[in-house]
Each structure stands twice: as structure tokens, then as C-alpha cells.
Amino acid sequence: MSQHKVAMLTAGGLAPCLSSAVGGLIERYSDIAPDTQIIAYRSGYAGLLTGDSMPITPNIRQQAHLLHKFGGSPIGNSRVKLTNRKDCEKRGLVPAGADPLQVAAEQLTKDGITILHTIGGDDTNTTAADLAAYLKTNGYDLTVVGLPKTVDNDVKPIRQTLGAWTAAEYGAAFFDNISNEQSAAPRTLIIHEVMGRSCGWLTAATARAYLDRIKSAEFVDGMLMNRAMKMIDGVYLPETAFDLEKEAARLKQVMDENGTVSLFVSEGACLEAIVAEREVSGAEVTRDAFGHVKLDTINVGDWFAKQFAALLGAERAMVQKSGYYARSAPANNDDLRLIHSMVDLAVESALDGISGVTGHDVERSGQLRTIEFDRIKGGGSFDIETPWFISAMEEIGQEIAPAD
């Protein structure tokens, strides 16, 4: 009979892996430690703080394989930072004056949890690290093993985070339809805003996936819907810089020749300049519990549209965001394979009492291992010297330069 009781939670934004990771954990424990009790905290750390959990019943275990077909999270998400007392109090998650870390630890103890799996990005897993450190310092016997999900693919030192490949594929499919809007009016500027706060990986990978997608397409000669009009004409990342006047001159030539321009823009591109511009004007810049600027209030795509529309002589400018569509998708085959390997290691590590975050460790020759919590950091950047990105930019005809 297993001596363990397992809890899991998903937190942060959605990614195309959460449902499958939850299903995978249930399946793996059912296979190798079938007597293990499992619960899930609803809505991430919010459920942990309030004691809101659901049991993983025999019926759920039998149907866990179905979760691989779904996007979203079957146990709910939230953005909660356990070291942000003020925010936790404001949201009614802890009593006034209470330490959220202590509240979480006491709830885990009350529930008899010996293993906690956190499925989330850098904020989720650094919060898990804070919790693990608190538990260890205060004598709680608990193993915490995280699974790294984020469409941004920016968790260091992990090579590939869960869900990012799928988000790129779905973002490309999204734009394949949106690009047809160029036929709705002459001289159309289309801005495709892609998720990515400080890392341009997803924007770059989505652009690559889209270019691969249209390479196999067949077009009717002499019609408007041709390869040139389906092309991407510019890609802008947080890691790249550009000269507005020079770039506008290049794109105006494209507009004059093709009657349309399509740009891929990371939601974090030029973010500092836009925020500074807003603060100087006296506009409020809202931030989340982790202190991050709320990107959905900034509208980077609109800023790019305003910068370029007049310079290109666009008669119509539109901004489309693939983020929620892409991040809510079910995991594709590449991510399913990655989820499977990380889940297996997470369960093995948990049963062996090894805490950390599973992933291919780029500082350990890319080995899949349980990486120490104190080495997990967010804000990783995309290497613009990556060969496939250089090839994509050459195909587009855009010069790239690193941001200052």
C-alpha cells in the first residue's frame, strides 16, 4: 500500500499541455503506484490556499486518457504569488495578516499531502520553489515536483517548455485564415500579434511554422491569392531592433508591389518604449500579482499599426491576436511526446523524494532531469542567431539586428 498522497495544481496562463499533463500524471500513478491517493486543487494556488480540492476518483482514473484530447485545464488555473501577502489578502484567499506560505503549508498538512505537482511556467515554479523552501525550513515533509509549461518557451535552463510547439502550430493555422483578409480591401496592413512578454521564441516559431505551411500550398497563376500576398513581410521580437524609417521604406515598396503587408509582432516587442510613452502621458499601466505589465492592456499590435499605417500608405490596418486561440489548443504530437517523458520523470522523482522541475537541462548537455528549484528562472531570451530563424528572415527579406 502506497504511503503517499499526491496533489496537483495548474497555474498561470493556459498552454496546450495542461489537460494532457494532468491526465498523464493520473495515468502514470495509476500504472506504477495504483494505491496512491490523488487530489487536485481547483484553480491553482487559489484552491490550495482556500482548501478547495477535488478527489481523483476511480472513474476519473479510467477516463484520464481522454484528457490528452483537450485544451485548457481540467482543474482550473489562477495567477497567485504566495509571497505577495497584500494581493492574497485583497482577493480573500487568506485572512488579514496571514502568511500565504504558512496557510498553504498548513493546508497541505491538513490534507495529508506528501507529494505536490505544480504544472506551470516560471512564475508557477518559482512560487513552488518558495513553497518548497518554506516547507523545508519549517520541517514539513513534502516533495514538490514541477512540470514546465509556457507558450513563451522562456524558462531557464529548460530547452523546451510544454505547450510551446503546439502554440506555434495553431498560431500559424490562425494566420493562414487571417492572411486572406488582404483580399477584402486594397493596401491592407495586417498585424499578427503573438504572445511573448520578454522572449520572441513563439513569434519566431509561429512565423517558421506559417512559412512551412504555405510552402506546400498551390496557387492559381494570375489571381490575387498568390504566394507573394500570403507571405510574411516582417517579424519583430523583444530581442531585435529596427530603424523605423528604413523599415517603413522597405515595407512601402512591398505594399506598392503586392497591395498588402503582413507583420508578425511579439506582444513584448518595443514594450519598454510603449510603457514609457504611456507613463509620460499620465496613462495608468496596470500590473499583475507578479509585477508584470498586463499585456492585454498595452496592445503592442495597435502601436505597430499606428507607426506603420501612414508610412506605408495603408488604406486599411487591422490587428489580430492568435494568443488565446493558440494557448487553448490540445497538445499536438510533438508536445504529447514531450509531456509523456516529463511526466514519467516527474512521478519517478516524486516517489524518490527529489524536488525540482523536470526538463531538458541546457546547462547539463540537454539531459532530461529534475532541475533544482534554485536554478529555475524566467525571462529567458530567444537567440536570434538560431539557424532556422536566420533562414526564415532571409526568406522574408528582412535584416535582423539585436536589441540594445
Helices and strands as residue ranges (DSSP letters): E 5-10, H 18-32, E 37-41, H 45-50, E 53-55, H 58-63, G 64-69, H 85-90, H 100-110, E 115-120, H 122-137, E 143-148, H 164-178, G 179-183, E 188-194, H 201-215, H 227-230, E 234-236, E 240-241, H 244-258, E 260-266, H 271-280, G 295-297, H 300-312, E 316-321, H 323-327, H 333-351, E 356-361, G 362-364, E 367-371, G 373-375, H 387-396, E 401-402
